[in-house]
Amino acid sequence: MPAALATALLLVLATIGATLLAMVGYWVLCRLGRRSMLVGRLVRSTYWPTIAIVVFLASRLLMQPGGADGWRGPVLRALTLAVIGSFGWLAAMLLQVVADAALGRFRVDVQDNLTARRVHTQVTVIRRVGLAVVVMVTIGTMLVTFPQARAAGASILASAGLAGVIAALAAQSILGNTFAGLQLAFGNALRIDDVVVVRGEWGRVEEMTLGYVVIKIWDERRLILPSSYFTTTPFENWTRTDASVLGTVMIDVDWSVSVRQLRDAARDIVEEHRDGWWDGRVCGVQITDATGGTIEARVLVSSSNSSALWDLRCLVRERLVDWIQQHHPAVRPRVRAELSPLDPPGHDRGAGKDPAPGS
């Protein structure tokens, strides 16, 4: 039997044996991990990378360098690269499973989600940095297997002085955004699902990366800004320490309004939504201006989050307008005018004039 055919047959048998061994191990681990969701996801996610590692590694070990076959060298090189790539694939899947498990323990769709939003932000950034590191290490390890690449590395390092300066100047903005993204992720100045006001736009932080931050505007638009913007420019964060917020409703009424009745009406309106939009903390009415022909009343209300606050403010404004129209129409803003005669009383417009001709 020719040596090449024998080697090919040996490789096929090794592949089949390694695959069967990996499948048996997968079945055993699935049986052991029935009670643990994390173990089950870990086994399912790493099944194919493990199969690839076992098959390529077994084939690589069976094909040790030997003989004068011209095809053996390229095949060994390809198997070596496949083994390295399979290990990188396995590391990436492990990182993904661990990150998903960490995110699954912290839900952001709950009332008090401050800690969850911070964890989601940090884990998302760590996962992306980790995946980038895995890819770079895998590619670097593959390149090291080539003698030409190792020889070229020495010359590259010898001339890296000037190239390093040029690269640093060219990548200054990129590195600045990268470090700004890390600062945001671990500095707690900004988190995923935070409510912010940026450049006059109100929205929520939808996505954070090392290079940019995506703000979801209330009208479904997306505002994309570099990470360095939030470390160099002031912005409003309504939910940095707590999701609860305060809001105001401004309304102009006539001087004849009863502030006590207006305050009671506002209280009755928010009390109807105590278990919904209003969190029961603040409800007050204050007269903030009393100049001209109207007075300005400010209704201050509180809510558990900014979305509920917007709905609550619109509701209070609408219901107060209905209350004024139906129960106290006289307090609607009005323009007063005072009519007076053009001349003082008793004044005769014809006095002092010459009589007309022919009178």
Helices and strands as residue ranges (DSSP letters): H 3-32, H 37-45, H 47-62, H 72-104, H 114-144, H 147-158, H 160-170, H 172-187, E 195-198, E 201-208, E 212-217, E 222-226, H 229-232, E 236-237, E 245-253, H 259-271, E 278-289, E 295-303, H 306-327, G 329-331
